[in-house]
Amino acid sequence: MKLKTPPQPLVFVYDGPTALCAAVSEFYRLEPLANSALCMWRGRYYLLVGAGLSRRRQVRRTGERWGQCLGPSPVLYAFCREHGCEISGNAVAQLGGALARQRKREE
């Protein structure tokens, strides 16, 4: 059976930049071209990560190491983006790529 619409992206919340960067680094290693977005609202970072059904469980476990998974909540993310500050429309590729390059330079 084929789905008519793709699965909704997962939303994660992180309390600080250290946890956010750790999670984004792992997402980048897992899927560097993942559909993602990042915003900040009320001092917390909200990360939206797209994942197909076959990778969903792995993406959830990866993100929950450093923060909390709010589940497939694109409407909540849209609210946080609208009332907060949008940081990136492609967070995993941009931030994760920058962190990976920095790590390589340090080695």
Buried (B, 14 or more C-beta within 10 A) or exposed (E): EEEEEEEBBBBBBBEEEEBBBBBBBBBBEBBEEBBBBBBBBEEBBBBBBBBEEEBBEEBBEBBEEBBEBBEBBBEBBBBBBEEBEBBBBBBBBBBBBBBBEEEEEEE
